[in-house]
Every structure is written in C-alpha cells, then in structure tokens.
Amino acid sequence: EDRDRILGALDLGDRTVEEIMLHRSGIEMINSSDDPQIILEQCLKSSHTRLPVYRDEQENITGVIHAKDLLRAMYDVVGGPEGDASALKSFDISAVAMPPYFVPETTTLDEQMRQFLRIRSHFALVVDEYGSLQGLITLEDILEEIVGEITDEFDSDADQPVIQSEDGHYLVDGSTTIRDLNRATDWSLPDDEANTIAGLVIHEAQMIPTAGQVFSFHGFRFEVRGRDGNRITALRITALE
C-alpha cells in the first residue's frame, strides 16, 4: 500500500485526465428542457451531488447543478412548507446552474489537481481537441490515484468493479481501468495500448468479442461475460499457471 501511494503520487505528472476520467457514456446528466418535477425526481434519486445540465442534446452542456442549490431554489419558488407546488412549473434550472468548467483531455493529473485547488472546485468536464465531450473528472478521482478507492455511504458492494470469487477467478467490470485492476490484484497488465481492461481485450483480440468468447494473453485467461452494443461490460479473468 505504501508503494502504491508513493508511485501514484509520482505518476501524476506523467498521466493525463483522459486515463482516469469517467467516460461520457457513464455520465448522468439533466436535460434543462425537462419538466421541473422530472428534474427534481432525478436529482433526488441520484447518488451524485453535482450533475451536468444540457439543453436538447448532450453535447450542448450549459452548466452544472449542485443538488443543494437546486433544492434550495425550488423550495424558495414553492414558497416554503405551506407553499404551492404548482409554482414549480415556472422554474428555470438554468438560472441556478453554475457555469461548466471544461479541461482538455491531455491535461496532466498533477496540473489538474493544482487547477482544482486554485479555483476551489473539484468537478470538470473533459473535452477533446475538437471540443467534443469525452467525460468528466473530479478531484476525488485524482486523489484515488494516490490513496486508492475512496468509498462513502452511497457505495455498495455491488458497485465494486473487481470481485474475487471463491474459486480464485476475478469478475471485473469492463470499464475498470487497467491501473485500478493492477492495484486491486497486484498484477502487472500493460496499459500502454488501452486505459480499460475491456480496451485491452479488444486491442489484443483485434475485434469486438461476443459474450462467451475466451482469450489468453499476458499470462491470463479472459472470458467475456457481458456485452452491450460495442462495449464489453463484464469479464471473468483467471491467472494462468
């Protein structure tokens, strides 16, 4: 654990936000065109404190809403506990949302951490060289590269990306980064060609595998256990003797 923390801190200047960001496919967003009651329900059901806000299409990010700001503003519009809930029909989330903060995907983790501390924020949207949304990154993501996974009361065992079965196999979410998998298992799978374990399997197989296909490389056996569209969602990994 000490080794991982020291190496994690030293690596921040050599790694980019692209490597650890949450991919756009996994970002939970709010459509500002939705009915305010729908927005409120989505916010209450979400396990996230901050949610990006878009209008009509997800590439058109107009802001970021904090759950506390949203609830406080809606409470004021309604008029308190004895107020009129129908007043929410005129609520405009754009008036409450904070301006979005965009960063290039090539920004190093060391520089991004400094930027977060400088602007007193810890939530950024990641874009590529063409300005297209690629994902999001938080200060917690960067800190986890040093201290390991940070869990809270909203994290359940089902959310763990790497689960070891009783027979020694590992059940792994396809979106798990190779670095996180290596730290969880003390393996040394290469991350030069891909950031995620699903990306590594696709790179080595030179194809998008179907569920049930099995591959062996780098001293491990990879069985594809789930696929959604062109994404590998679940893998069963076994170390070969």
JOPEMO-V251321 format. One record per pair of residues at least 4 apart in sequence whose C-alpha atoms are under 6 Angstrom apart, sorted by the first residue. I is the first residue (numbers start at 0). GAP is how many residues later the second one is. D is the distance in Angstrom with one decimal. If there is no record, write none. Layout:
I&GAP&D / I&GAP&D
This chain:
3&4&5.7 / 4&141&4.7 / 4&142&5.5 / 7&137&5.5 / 7&138&4.5 / 8&137&5.4 / 11&97&5.0 / 11&98&4.8 / 12&95&5.7 / 12&97&4.9 / 14&93&5.5 / 14&94&5.9 / 15&90&5.4 / 15&91&5.3 / 15&92&4.1 / 15&93&5.4 / 16&4&5.7 / 16&88&5.6 / 16&90&5.9 / 16&92&5.7 / 17&87&4.9 / 18&176&5.8 / 20&114&5.9 / 20&115&5.5 / 20&116&4.8 / 21&113&5.2 / 21&114&5.3 / 22&112&4.3 / 23&110&5.3 / 23&111&4.2 / 28&22&5.6 / 28&23&5.1 / 28&24&5.8 / 29&23&4.8 / 30&22&5.9 / 30&23&5.1 / 30&24&5.5 / 31&22&6.0 / 31&23&5.4 / 48&17&5.8 / 48&18&5.4 / 49&15&5.6 / 49&16&4.6 / 50&13&5.6 / 50&14&5.4 / 51&11&6.0 / 51&12&4.3 / 52&8&5.8 / 52&9&5.7 / 52&10&5.1 / 52&11&5.4 / 53&4&5.6 / 53&6&5.4 / 53&7&4.2 / 53&8&5.3 / 54&5&5.9 / 62&34&5.3 / 62&35&5.3 / 62&36&4.7 / 62&37&4.6 / 63&33&5.3 / 63&34&5.1 / 63&36&5.6 / 64&32&4.5 / 70&4&6.0 / 74&5&5.7 / 77&5&5.2 / 77&6&5.3 / 77&7&5.3 / 77&9&5.6 / 78&4&4.3 / 100&23&5.2 / 101&22&5.7 / 101&23&4.8 / 101&24&5.7 / 102&23&5.1 / 103&22&5.7 / 103&23&5.2 / 103&24&5.9 / 104&21&5.6 / 104&22&5.8 / 104&23&5.6 / 115&4&5.7 / 115&5&5.1 / 115&6&5.3 / 121&16&5.1 / 121&17&4.7 / 122&15&4.5 / 123&12&5.7 / 123&13&5.4 / 124&11&4.3 / 125&8&5.5 / 125&9&5.0 / 125&10&5.2 / 126&4&5.2 / 126&5&5.2 / 126&6&4.5 / 126&7&5.1 / 127&4&5.6 / 143&4&4.5 / 143&5&5.3 / 150&4&5.9 / 160&11&5.6 / 160&12&5.0 / 161&9&5.9 / 161&10&4.7 / 162&7&5.6 / 162&8&5.1 / 163&5&5.8 / 163&6&4.5 / 164&4&5.4 / 168&68&5.9 / 168&69&5.1 / 169&66&5.6 / 169&67&5.1 / 170&64&5.8 / 170&65&4.7 / 171&62&5.8 / 171&63&5.2 / 172&60&5.8 / 172&61&4.7 / 173&23&5.8 / 173&24&4.7 / 173&58&5.4 / 173&59&4.5 / 173&60&4.9 / 174&21&5.6 / 175&20&5.4 / 175&21&6.0 / 176&18&5.5 / 176&19&4.0 / 176&20&5.9 / 177&17&6.0 / 177&18&5.1 / 177&19&5.3 / 181&4&5.1 / 181&5&4.6 / 181&6&5.8 / 190&4&5.8 / 193&5&5.2 / 193&6&5.3 / 197&34&5.7 / 200&4&5.9 / 201&4&5.7 / 201&5&5.6 / 201&6&5.6 / 210&13&5.0 / 210&14&5.3 / 210&15&5.3 / 211&12&5.3 / 211&13&6.0 / 212&10&5.9 / 212&11&5.6 / 213&8&5.6 / 213&9&4.4 / 214&6&5.8 / 214&7&5.1 / 215&4&5.6 / 215&5&4.4 / 218&21&5.5 / 219&18&5.6 / 219&19&4.5 / 219&20&5.2 / 220&16&5.6 / 220&17&5.0 / 221&14&5.9 / 221&15&4.8 / 222&12&5.6 / 222&13&5.0 / 223&11&4.8 / 224&9&5.1 / 224&10&5.1 / 225&7&5.1 / 225&8&4.7 / 226&4&5.6 / 226&5&4.4 / 226&6&5.1
